[in-house]
Amino acid sequence: VQLQASGGGMVQAGGSLRLSCVAPGSTWNIYTLGWYRQSSGKQRELVAAVSVHGATNYGDSVRGRFSISRDSAKNMLYLQMNNLKPDDTAVYYCNTLAFADGDIPGSWGQGTQVTVSS
């Protein structure tokens, strides 16, 4: 299953963006979902995750600024990003943690570019 991210763009530091992610079908509702990002020259990193039951976890660099949520009825995943910083500039991807950990097959998709200017 390929999850498709959207909602990226260019903003100034301090601005906000809301990313969305949709996946066909409902099979992904059994997985913990995450937002990942990859900036130029760096490895892809987990930004935030949300479990099937709604428990959330965030990377240290985004905690307090980003908020992850999921709407299982609509097969949607969201990432609200506030107080954006230039270091947040990256391509953002959504996927299951099971895929990222190599436990199930899948692909990353194209991701959505977020660019934050100072």
Summary of the structure (lengths in Angstrom):
residues: 118
radius of gyration: 13.3
end to end distance: 36.4
largest distance: 40.3
contacts: 348
relative contact order: 0.32
helix: 12%
strand: 45%
